[in-house]
Amino acid sequence: MLIVQNAVISDDIAENMFVCHLEKCKGACCSAGDLGAPLEISELQILDQIFEQIKPYLSERGIREIQEQGKYVKDSEGDFSTTLINGKDCAYSVYDSKGFLKCGIENAYKDGKTSFKKPISCHLYPIRIEKYDEYETMNYHQWDICAPACSLGSALAVPLYQFLKEPLIRKYGQIWYEELEQAIAQMKIDKTEQMKKIF
């Protein structure tokens, strides 16, 4: 376990290798699961504001579901997430010509239609954040659809925290990320010293 400012971080985030392998998973994380992407309160207003800009990048089914259910939904615990199509695909996702699910919001961002790239929970995936009164926990959500990403990450020797450098800086800032790197480096030193004592 690592602690950086008010974030409690699982060792898995530092130790596991990960690089998204879209050719293998085909964007399954935009479809699998019981709920849509978790949304922060500040993101609700953003979705309201940018909807007309991103609408041309969404599917007809997605637009229809958003018009019927709303731009986001609230679950039984009071948390918000993106709307789903028939309880499966995120309403903001679209299939490309290869049958891959892509984020319509991100496509609009790439075309300069909005400055909002996509919900931070999507950008940070497979890291999941749980918020408490005075701190947050960060855990690595492991499941079979990301097995190809684990294999590719291992082949390229890219740790999860490095692969997610951009969204981690987006979420917490450059100084926080540098502190994370320092904490991970120290963790590795400590573990090496512990192994020396054992052998």
MARMI-347235 format. One line per field, with one value per atom (N, C-alpha, C): x, y, z; chain; residue in one letter; atom name. Coordinates in pm, 1 decimal, always signed. Atoms other than C-alpha are relative to their C-alpha. Example, Ala and Ser with C-alpha at 12.3 -4.5 7.8 and 13.67 -1.06 7.14 Angstrom:
# MARMI-347235
x = (+89.0 +1230.0 +90.0 -82.0 +1367.0 -77.0)
y = (-119.0 -450.0 +120.0 -119.0 -106.0 +109.0)
z = (+0.0 +780.0 +0.0 -6.0 +714.0 +73.0)
c = (A A A A A A)
r = (A A A S S S)
a = (N CA C N CA C)
This chain:
# MARMI-347235
x = (+84.6 +0.0 +88.0 -70.6 +122.9 -94.5 +80.0 +4.1 +65.6 -47.8 +44.2 -105.1 +92.9 -119.3 -124.7 +121.1 -482.3 -45.9 +35.2 -472.8 +71.3 -54.4 -424.7 -0.1 -16.5 -290.1 +42.5 -32.4 -285.4 +135.6 -129.1 +57.0 -15.7 +24.1 -98.8 +19.9 -10.2 -100.1 +146.0 -142.6 +276.0 +66.0 -70.1 +362.4 -50.4 +55.1 +132.3 +29.0 -26.4 +209.4 -131.6 +128.1 -63.7 +15.7 +12.2 -108.2 -124.5 +124.7 -454.4 +30.0 -20.4 -473.6 -134.8 +131.5 -773.5 -26.4 +17.1 -712.0 -54.9 +45.9 -785.9 -132.4 +120.2 -1049.1 -114.1 +98.3 -1229.4 -86.5 +71.0 -1328.7 -107.1 +101.6 -1517.3 -33.3 +27.6 -1486.7 -110.5 +110.6 -1741.9 -134.3 +121.7 -1992.3 -24.0 +14.6 -1924.1 -27.2 +28.6 -2053.3 -147.4 +141.0 -2378.9 -41.1 +28.9 -2351.3 +87.0 -81.9 -2217.1 +123.5 -121.7 -1898.3 -34.7 +24.4 -1890.4 +30.3 -16.5 -1926.0 +19.9 -14.1 -1803.2 -109.0 +107.4 -2055.9 +29.2 -35.8 -1865.6 -19.9 +12.9 -1894.9 -144.5 +140.9 -2274.9 -31.3 +23.2 -2283.8 +72.6 -76.0 -2016.5 -75.6 +76.6 -2223.3 -122.5 +114.2 -2523.2 +43.0 -46.3 -2318.1 +50.3 -64.6 -2142.0 -83.8 +74.8 -2418.7 -22.5 +26.8 -2504.4 +126.2 -126.0 -2134.4 +39.0 -39.2 -2089.3 -108.6 +112.7 -2431.0 +27.1 -27.1 -2312.9 +94.2 -96.3 -2054.6 -60.2 +65.8 -2307.9 -87.2 +87.0 -2515.7 -145.5 +143.3 -2888.3 -57.1 +46.3 -2947.4 +43.0 -51.7 -2728.2 -76.9 +74.6 -2905.7 -140.9 +135.2 -3243.9 -4.7 -3.6 -3148.8 +26.1 -29.7 -3005.1 -123.3 +122.3 -3323.7 -106.2 +101.2 -3535.1 +40.4 -45.5 -3321.7 +67.6 -78.1 -3119.6 +146.2 -141.3 -2755.9 +82.9 -64.3 -2664.3 -110.5 +99.6 -2841.4 +54.4 -35.7 -2842.3 -36.2 +27.4 -2811.4 -59.9 +66.6 -2960.8 +83.4 -87.7 -2659.1 +23.4 -12.3 -2688.6 +116.1 -112.6 -2392.5 -48.9 +38.2 -2408.9 +91.8 -77.8 -2295.9 -60.3 +50.3 -2333.8 -116.7 +117.6 -2654.2 +43.4 -29.3 -2657.2 -106.7 +92.5 -2818.0 -38.8 +49.2 -3032.4 +83.4 -75.7 -2828.2 +136.7 -128.5 -2509.2 +96.7 -94.8 -2322.9 -23.3 +11.2 -2246.2 -63.8 +71.1 -2475.9 +91.2 -94.9 -2174.4 +104.3 -94.2 -1988.7 -58.6 +42.7 -2002.3 +89.8 -78.4 -1891.5 +64.0 -64.3 -1632.7 -11.8 +13.4 -1592.4 +55.7 -56.7 -1393.2 -81.3 +79.4 -1659.3 +55.6 -56.1 -1454.4 -86.6 +72.0 -1632.0 +95.1 -79.2 -1493.1 -87.4 +73.1 -1590.3 -37.4 +45.5 -1802.3 +46.3 -48.2 -1700.5 +145.4 -141.3 -1333.4 +18.7 -7.8 -1390.5 -27.7 +30.4 -1547.1 +116.4 -116.6 -1252.3 +114.1 -109.0 -1003.9 -24.4 +33.7 -1189.8 -8.3 -0.7 -1165.8 -137.2 +136.3 -1540.4 -24.7 +14.5 -1496.2 +137.0 -125.8 -1216.7 -6.1 +19.9 -1357.0 +29.4 -42.7 -1180.0 -96.1 +94.7 -1405.9 -3.9 +4.6 -1511.5 +132.1 -129.0 -1207.9 +3.1 +1.1 -1319.5 +34.7 -33.8 -1291.9 +148.5 -139.6 -957.0 +94.8 -83.3 -820.6 -12.9 +23.9 -953.9 +123.7 +73.2 -861.2 +18.9 -2.4 -794.4 -139.9 +127.7 -1107.4 +25.0 -18.3 -1133.6 -124.7 +107.4 -1344.4 +27.6 -18.3 -1398.0 -58.7 +44.2 -1425.1 +12.6 +3.2 -1451.6 +134.9 -129.8 -1079.6 +106.2 -98.3 -909.9 -71.1 +48.9 -950.4 +83.6 -75.0 -854.2 +4.3 -19.1 -717.4 +34.9 -21.4 -743.3 +1.4 -9.2 -663.9 -113.2 +112.8 -981.2 +43.9 -46.9 -873.4 -115.6 +95.5 -1096.7 +44.8 -51.5 -1065.2 +5.2 -1.1 -1145.9 +130.4 -125.0 -818.6 +123.1 -113.4 -602.3 +98.1 -94.3 -458.4 +82.8 -72.8 -363.6 +111.0 -101.9 -176.2 +116.1 -103.7 +11.1 +83.9 -72.2 +100.3 +85.5 -77.3 +207.8 +124.2 -115.2 +435.1 +103.8 -91.1 +583.3 +77.2 -62.1 +654.6 +63.2 -53.1 +750.8 -47.8 +59.5 +511.7 -90.4 +85.8 +372.2 -129.7 +131.3 +7.7 +5.7 -3.2 +88.1 +67.4 -63.4 +312.1 -92.1 +95.2 +54.3 -108.0 +105.5 -197.8 +55.1 -61.8 +39.1 -86.4 +79.3 -173.6 -126.6 +120.4 -506.2 +29.8 -34.8 -334.2 +40.2 -35.5 -184.2 -123.7 +125.4 -519.9 -81.2 +79.7 -682.9 +65.3 -65.5 -421.9 +107.4 -101.9 -164.0 +141.0 -136.8 +202.2 +78.4 -75.0 +342.8 -41.1 +48.4 +123.0 +60.7 -53.6 +240.9 +148.4 -141.5 +604.2 +18.0 -5.2 +539.9 -32.9 +31.8 +382.3 +122.6 -120.5 +694.6 +104.3 -96.1 +911.9 -40.3 +49.8 +691.6 +20.5 -18.6 +708.3 +148.0 -144.2 +1086.4 +46.2 -36.3 +1118.0 -54.4 +59.0 +884.9 +87.5 -85.2 +1109.6 +129.8 -122.7 +1416.9 -24.9 +34.0 +1246.8 -17.8 +21.8 +1140.9 +130.6 -130.9 +1492.5 +77.8 -69.2 +1634.4 -58.9 +64.9 +1380.4 +42.2 -41.7 +1475.9 +145.1 -139.6 +1844.9 +8.1 -0.5 +1765.6 -45.1 +51.3 +1575.5 +107.1 -98.1 +1853.8 +142.0)
y = (-119.7 +0.0 +124.6 -127.0 +347.5 +112.9 -117.5 +682.1 +122.2 -123.0 +996.8 +107.0 -103.7 +1303.0 -66.4 +58.4 +1200.5 -127.0 +120.0 +893.5 -122.3 +128.8 +537.5 -92.4 +64.8 +336.2 -146.1 +142.0 -40.4 -25.4 +36.5 -194.4 -52.0 +54.3 -358.8 +104.4 -107.8 -22.2 +26.8 -20.0 +1.7 -122.3 +123.5 -362.0 -69.5 +69.8 -481.1 +73.8 -55.7 -430.7 +10.6 -20.3 -293.8 +99.7 -90.3 -143.4 -43.3 +35.2 -134.7 -61.1 +70.7 -374.7 -3.9 -15.8 -250.2 -103.3 +100.1 -496.8 -130.9 +123.8 -777.1 +17.1 -14.8 -638.5 +70.4 -71.6 -419.4 +97.8 -100.1 -168.6 -57.6 +69.7 -418.8 +72.1 -69.1 -197.3 +104.0 -93.0 +37.6 -72.5 +79.7 -246.8 -92.4 +96.8 -498.2 +69.9 -55.7 -439.7 +29.2 -23.0 -362.6 +146.2 -143.1 +17.6 +69.1 -78.9 +290.4 +50.3 -54.2 +482.5 +89.9 -89.5 +643.2 +144.6 -142.2 +1020.7 +80.2 -93.2 +1292.1 +105.9 -100.6 +1558.2 +112.4 -109.3 +1823.3 -39.2 +45.0 +1609.0 +0.1 -2.1 +1612.8 +127.7 -128.8 +1981.7 +6.4 +1.0 +1928.1 -75.4 +76.4 +1659.9 +77.8 -84.2 +1892.2 +107.1 -113.4 +2171.6 -40.8 +37.7 +1976.8 -94.8 +103.9 +1743.6 +32.4 -34.0 +1931.3 -10.7 +9.6 +1934.6 -145.9 +140.3 +1561.5 -85.3 +76.2 +1453.3 -58.6 +57.5 +1411.5 -120.5 +108.9 +1162.5 -123.2 +110.0 +935.5 -79.8 +83.4 +652.2 +40.8 -29.5 +684.8 -66.8 +69.9 +425.6 +72.9 -71.8 +617.5 +127.9 -125.4 +945.1 -27.5 +34.6 +780.9 -35.1 +37.3 +630.0 +120.9 -121.0 +959.6 +89.3 -81.9 +1141.6 -60.2 +66.0 +882.3 -8.2 +21.6 +820.8 +121.7 -112.7 +1139.7 -17.5 +3.8 +1223.8 -80.1 +82.6 +1031.5 -53.9 +63.1 +810.1 -8.8 +7.8 +785.8 -138.0 +134.7 +448.0 +3.6 +11.0 +323.1 +56.9 -53.8 +447.0 +149.5 -143.9 +798.8 +41.9 -30.8 +774.9 +12.7 -23.0 +888.7 -75.1 +67.2 +705.7 +30.9 -26.3 +728.8 -93.0 +75.0 +606.8 -121.0 +120.1 +256.8 -25.8 +45.3 +112.4 -143.4 +134.3 -187.1 -65.3 +52.1 -222.7 -53.5 +55.9 -293.5 +109.3 -99.3 -45.9 +136.6 -139.5 +301.0 +79.9 -78.0 +544.2 +98.7 -93.2 +763.4 -72.8 +76.8 +481.7 -28.7 +28.2 +405.3 -108.4 +102.0 +113.4 +58.8 -46.1 +191.0 -106.1 +90.7 +16.0 -139.5 +130.0 -265.5 -71.2 +58.8 -330.0 +27.5 -38.2 -167.4 +108.3 -106.0 +39.2 +114.3 -119.3 +392.1 +101.6 -102.4 +688.3 +116.0 -111.2 +941.7 +133.7 -124.7 +1211.5 +23.6 -13.6 +1142.7 +29.5 -29.8 +1144.2 +147.5 -142.9 +1490.8 +83.9 -69.1 +1598.9 +3.5 +7.3 +1482.3 +92.8 -91.0 +1691.2 +145.3 -137.0 +1998.5 +56.1 -47.0 +2015.7 +27.1 -19.6 +2005.3 -12.6 +10.3 +2046.9 -112.2 +109.7 +1758.0 -130.8 +119.7 +1437.5 -115.6 +105.4 +1187.2 -4.5 +8.2 +1105.3 -52.4 +37.3 +1071.7 -147.6 +142.9 +723.9 -86.5 +72.6 +608.7 +17.3 -32.2 +779.8 -76.3 +66.9 +616.3 -152.8 +144.2 +266.6 -76.1 +80.7 +1.9 +38.4 -46.1 +208.2 +46.1 -44.3 +256.2 +75.3 -84.9 +527.2 -2.8 -9.2 +515.5 +121.4 -122.6 +845.2 -13.6 -5.2 +883.9 +144.1 -138.1 +1191.8 +70.2 -66.3 +1260.8 -63.1 +62.6 +1031.0 -76.9 +82.3 +827.1 -127.2 +122.6 +469.6 -25.3 +30.7 +363.6 -147.2 +142.7 -0.4 -38.0 +52.1 -198.1 -100.3 +88.1 -353.6 -103.8 +105.3 -685.4 -89.0 +97.7 -894.5 -49.4 +73.3 -1121.5 +80.6 -73.1 -867.8 +78.3 -75.1 -690.4 -90.4 +92.1 -1004.7 +34.1 -36.5 -897.6 +124.3 -120.7 -559.7 -34.7 +44.4 -737.5 -66.1 +68.0 -952.4 +100.7 -101.6 -653.0 +85.8 -79.2 -452.6 -73.0 +80.4 -736.1 -7.5 +8.2 -768.2 +130.1 -131.7 -394.0 +53.0 -39.3 -373.6 +139.8 -129.0 -83.4 -19.4 +10.9 -59.4 +77.4 -63.6 +37.7 +148.8 -141.6 +368.2 +85.7 -74.8 +470.1 +9.2 -2.2 +372.5 +104.9 -95.2 +591.5 +134.5 -125.0 +884.1 +121.6 -117.0 +1130.5 +18.0 -20.6 +1066.1 +20.2 -22.3 +1048.3 +145.1 -142.4 +1393.0 +86.3 -73.7 +1513.5 +3.3 +11.3 +1393.6 +68.6 -43.8 +1482.3 +106.7 -101.1 +1708.6 -58.0 +43.1 +1686.4 -28.7 +18.5 +1726.0 -130.4 +124.5 +1443.2 -119.9 +113.3 +1213.9 -20.9 +11.2 +1291.1 -60.8 +59.3 +1205.5 -149.3 +141.4 +877.7 -75.3 +63.8 +794.8 -19.7 +9.2 +867.1 -108.2 +99.9 +651.6 -141.0 +131.0 +362.1 -38.4 +26.7 +393.9 -42.3 +34.7 +383.9 -137.3 +131.2 +85.5 -111.7 +99.9 -104.9 -17.3 +6.5 -17.7 -77.1 +66.9 -131.5 -150.2 +142.1 -462.1 -72.1 +58.3 -523.6 -23.7 +12.9 -462.5 -113.6 +108.6 -699.6 -136.0 +125.7 -972.6 -33.6 +21.8 -927.0 -55.9 +47.1 -980.4 -145.3 +138.3 -1300.9 -97.6 +91.8 -1451.1 +31.5)
z = (+0.0 +0.0 +0.0 +8.2 -90.9 +38.9 -33.5 +40.1 -61.4 +61.9 -169.9 +25.1 -43.1 -19.8 +60.1 -59.3 +41.3 -72.4 +76.5 -186.3 +56.7 -43.9 -60.8 -122.6 +130.1 -354.0 +16.7 -2.7 -401.3 -65.4 +58.1 -468.5 -142.9 +133.9 -776.2 -108.8 +98.2 -951.6 -35.5 +23.5 -915.2 -61.3 +34.7 -977.8 -125.9 +116.2 -1257.5 -130.0 +132.0 -1625.2 -76.8 +68.7 -1850.5 -115.2 +116.0 -2198.2 -75.6 +68.7 -2357.8 -137.4 +126.3 -2651.4 -73.3 +61.3 -2848.9 -109.0 +105.8 -3132.0 +55.6 -63.5 -2886.5 +73.7 -83.5 -2648.8 -72.8 +81.6 -2907.7 +81.0 -79.0 -2639.4 +89.7 -80.6 -2424.4 +130.0 -126.5 -2116.2 -15.0 +23.5 -2278.8 -5.4 +11.9 -2281.4 +118.2 -108.7 -2004.5 +132.8 -131.9 -1652.3 +18.8 -33.2 -1475.2 -10.0 +2.1 -1478.9 -103.7 +89.2 -1703.3 +71.9 -59.5 -1636.0 +118.6 -114.3 -1289.7 -37.0 +29.8 -1307.2 +128.1 -110.1 -1075.8 -11.4 -0.1 -976.1 -99.2 +91.5 -1172.9 -146.1 +137.8 -1486.3 -48.7 +40.3 -1483.2 -76.6 +65.5 -1571.2 -134.0 +124.9 -1834.5 -108.9 +99.0 -2008.8 -47.2 +38.1 -2001.6 -100.0 +80.7 -2157.4 -137.9 +126.7 -2432.2 -85.0 +70.3 -2541.5 -147.5 +140.0 -2861.2 -84.8 +73.7 -2957.9 -25.8 +16.2 -2905.9 -66.3 +54.8 -3034.0 -138.4 +133.5 -3398.1 +4.2 -12.6 -3270.3 +68.9 -68.3 -3100.4 -96.8 +83.6 -3241.9 +19.7 -12.9 -3302.8 +124.5 -120.3 -3031.1 +126.1 -116.1 -2789.5 +25.4 -12.8 -2857.8 +50.7 -42.4 -2815.8 +149.2 -141.5 -2479.7 +88.3 -77.5 -2358.0 +7.9 -0.1 -2459.9 +91.9 -83.0 -2276.1 +146.7 -137.7 -1966.0 +62.4 -49.2 -1940.0 -37.0 +37.9 -2000.7 +98.6 -102.5 -1684.1 +89.0 -86.4 -1434.8 +142.1 -141.2 -1055.7 +52.7 -48.2 -887.5 +140.9 -130.5 -561.0 +114.0 -103.6 -364.6 -16.0 +20.9 -502.3 -87.4 +88.4 -740.5 -144.3 +139.1 -1101.9 -95.9 +103.6 -1414.1 -136.1 +134.1 -1789.5 -32.1 +44.6 -1951.9 -83.3 +77.6 -2103.0 -106.5 +103.3 -2414.9 +32.9 -35.3 -2315.3 +110.5 -113.2 -1997.0 -35.8 +44.6 -2194.8 -44.3 +51.3 -2419.2 +61.5 -42.9 -2286.5 -113.0 +102.1 -2467.9 -71.6 +62.0 -2542.0 -85.4 +80.6 -2717.9 -137.6 +137.6 -3089.5 -58.9 +68.0 -3304.3 -125.4 +122.1 -3571.4 -109.0 +114.7 -3906.1 +27.2 -36.5 -3740.9 +107.4 -106.7 -3481.0 +138.1 -129.1 -3203.8 +61.7 -69.7 -2940.4 +31.4 -26.8 -2923.2 +74.4 -75.1 -2705.0 -91.5 +83.1 -2892.7 +53.8 -61.3 -2645.2 -39.3 +34.5 -2711.3 -148.5 +143.2 -3087.6 -26.1 +13.6 -3055.8 +51.3 -56.6 -2840.5 -100.9 +97.3 -3103.1 -118.7 +109.0 -3361.5 +45.5 -51.0 -3139.8 +30.7 -25.8 -3069.6 +148.5 -143.8 -2691.2 +65.9 -74.2 -2436.8 +103.9 -95.1 -2229.3 -71.6 +71.6 -2331.3 +18.9 -37.5 -2151.8 +151.4 -146.1 -1794.7 +55.6 -56.8 -1570.9 +38.0 -35.2 -1461.3 -120.8 +123.1 -1824.5 -31.7 +30.7 -1870.9 +92.0 -99.6 -1555.5 -1.0 -5.9 -1621.1 -46.2 -98.5 -1499.1 +146.9 -138.6 -1187.3 +38.3 -54.3 -979.0 +130.3 -117.2 -713.6 +87.3 -98.5 -400.4 +87.9 -77.1 -220.1 +140.0 -138.7 +156.3 +48.1 -48.8 +376.1 -11.2 -6.3 +410.6 -89.5 +87.7 +159.9 -111.8 +110.2 -159.3 -9.2 +25.4 -236.0 -149.8 +141.2 -572.7 -12.8 +17.4 -676.0 -147.8 +136.1 -987.8 -20.9 +29.5 -1129.1 -103.1 +88.1 -1275.7 -45.0 +51.1 -1503.6 -136.4 +114.8 -1801.6 -129.5 +126.8 -2074.3 -19.2 +8.9 -1992.8 +0.1 +3.9 -2008.0 -113.0 +105.8 -2348.5 +35.6 -40.9 -2198.0 +98.5 -95.3 -1918.5 -74.0 +78.8 -2170.3 -78.5 +77.2 -2388.2 +92.1 -96.1 -2084.3 +45.5 -41.5 -1974.7 -112.3 +114.2 -2323.3 -19.6 +18.3 -2334.7 +128.0 -131.3 -1964.5 +40.5 -37.2 -1898.8 +121.4 -118.4 -1543.4 -19.0 +10.5 -1504.1 +29.6 -37.0 -1332.6 -106.5 +108.1 -1623.3 -121.3 +110.2 -1884.0 +23.6 -34.7 -1699.7 +49.6 -44.0 -1645.7 -33.9 +42.3 -1846.9 +84.0 -81.5 -1667.7 +148.8 -140.8 -1326.8 +23.2 -10.3 -1387.5 -19.2 +19.7 -1517.1 +129.6 -122.0 -1194.7 +119.3 -124.1 -932.4 -17.6 +23.7 -1096.0 -14.6 +28.2 -1198.6 +128.3 -124.9 -845.7 +67.3 -59.7 -716.2 -71.9 +75.3 -996.0 +29.7 -33.1 -921.1 +139.1 -133.4 -557.1 -5.9 +19.7 -671.9 -50.6 +52.9 -873.1 +109.6 -109.2 -570.3 +100.1 -94.4 -345.2 -54.6 +62.3 -592.9 -0.9 -1.1 -624.0 +139.4 -137.6 -244.7 +37.6 -27.2 -225.6 -57.1 +63.4 -465.7 +77.4 -80.0 -260.3 +129.1 -125.9 +59.4 -20.1 +25.7 -95.4 -31.2 +29.9 -226.1 +129.0 -128.1 +120.0 +83.5 -74.1 +271.8 -53.9 +61.0 +24.9 +37.4 -38.8 +109.7 +141.0 -139.1 +477.1 +9.1 -0.5 +397.7 -47.4 +56.9 +188.3 +45.6)
c = (A A A A A A A A A A A A A A A A A A A A A A A A A A A A A A A A A A A A A A A A A A A A A A A A A A A A A A A A A A A A A A A A A A A A A A A A A A A A A A A A A A A A A A A A A A A A A A A A A A A A A A A A A A A A A A A A A A A A A A A A A A A A A A A A A A A A A A A A A A A A A A A A A A A A A A A A A A A A A A A A A A A A A A A A A A A A A A A A A A A A A A A A A A A A A A A A A A A A A A A A A A A A A A A A A A A A A A A A A A A A A A A A A A A A A A A A A A A A A A A A A A A A A A A A A A A A A A A A A A A A A A A A A A A A A A A A A A A A A A A A A A A A A A A A A A A A A A A A A A A A A A A A A A A A A A A A A A A A A A A A A A A A A A A A A A A A A A A A A A A A A A A A A A A A A A A A A A A A A A A A A A A A A A A A A A A A A A A A A A A A A A A A A A A A A A A A A A A A A A A A A A A A A A A A A A A A A A A A A A A A A A A A A A A A A A A A A A A A A A A A A A A A A A A A A A A A A A A A A A A A A A A A A A A A A A A A A A A A A A A A A A A A A A A A A A A A A A A A A A A A A A A A A A A A A A A A A A A A A A A A A A A A A A A A A A A A A A A A A A A A A A A A A A A A A A A A A A A A A A A A A A A A A A A A A A A A A A A A A A A A A A A A A A A A A A A A A A A A A)
r = (M M M L L L I I I V V V Q Q Q N N N A A A V V V I I I S S S D D D D D D I I I A A A E E E N N N M M M F F F V V V C C C H H H L L L E E E K K K C C C K K K G G G A A A C C C C C C S S S A A A G G G D D D L L L G G G A A A P P P L L L E E E I I I S S S E E E L L L Q Q Q I I I L L L D D D Q Q Q I I I F F F E E E Q Q Q I I I K K K P P P Y Y Y L L L S S S E E E R R R G G G I I I R R R E E E I I I Q Q Q E E E Q Q Q G G G K K K Y Y Y V V V K K K D D D S S S E E E G G G D D D F F F S S S T T T T T T L L L I I I N N N G G G K K K D D D C C C A A A Y Y Y S S S V V V Y Y Y D D D S S S K K K G G G F F F L L L K K K C C C G G G I I I E E E N N N A A A Y Y Y K K K D D D G G G K K K T T T S S S F F F K K K K K K P P P I I I S S S C C C H H H L L L Y Y Y P P P I I I R R R I I I E E E K K K Y Y Y D D D E E E Y Y Y E E E T T T M M M N N N Y Y Y H H H Q Q Q W W W D D D I I I C C C A A A P P P A A A C C C S S S L L L G G G S S S A A A L L L A A A V V V P P P L L L Y Y Y Q Q Q F F F L L L K K K E E E P P P L L L I I I R R R K K K Y Y Y G G G Q Q Q I I I W W W Y Y Y E E E E E E L L L E E E Q Q Q A A A I I I A A A Q Q Q M M M K K K I I I D D D K K K T T T E E E Q Q Q M M M K K K K K K I I I F F F)
a = (N CA C N CA C N CA C N CA C N CA C N CA C N CA C N CA C N CA C N CA C N CA C N CA C N CA C N CA C N CA C N CA C N CA C N CA C N CA C N CA C N CA C N CA C N CA C N CA C N CA C N CA C N CA C N CA C N CA C N CA C N CA C N CA C N CA C N CA C N CA C N CA C N CA C N CA C N CA C N CA C N CA C N CA C N CA C N CA C N CA C N CA C N CA C N CA C N CA C N CA C N CA C N CA C N CA C N CA C N CA C N CA C N CA C N CA C N CA C N CA C N CA C N CA C N CA C N CA C N CA C N CA C N CA C N CA C N CA C N CA C N CA C N CA C N CA C N CA C N CA C N CA C N CA C N CA C N CA C N CA C N CA C N CA C N CA C N CA C N CA C N CA C N CA C N CA C N CA C N CA C N CA C N CA C N CA C N CA C N CA C N CA C N CA C N CA C N CA C N CA C N CA C N CA C N CA C N CA C N CA C N CA C N CA C N CA C N CA C N CA C N CA C N CA C N CA C N CA C N CA C N CA C N CA C N CA C N CA C N CA C N CA C N CA C N CA C N CA C N CA C N CA C N CA C N CA C N CA C N CA C N CA C N CA C N CA C N CA C N CA C N CA C N CA C N CA C N CA C N CA C N CA C N CA C N CA C N CA C N CA C N CA C N CA C N CA C N CA C N CA C N CA C N CA C N CA C N CA C N CA C N CA C N CA C N CA C N CA C N CA C N CA C N CA C N CA C N CA C N CA C N CA C N CA C N CA C N CA C N CA C N CA C N CA C N CA C N CA C N CA C N CA C N CA C N CA C N CA C N CA C N CA C N CA C N CA C N CA C N CA C N CA C N CA C N CA C N CA C N CA C N CA C N CA C N CA C N CA C N CA C N CA C N CA C N CA C N CA C)
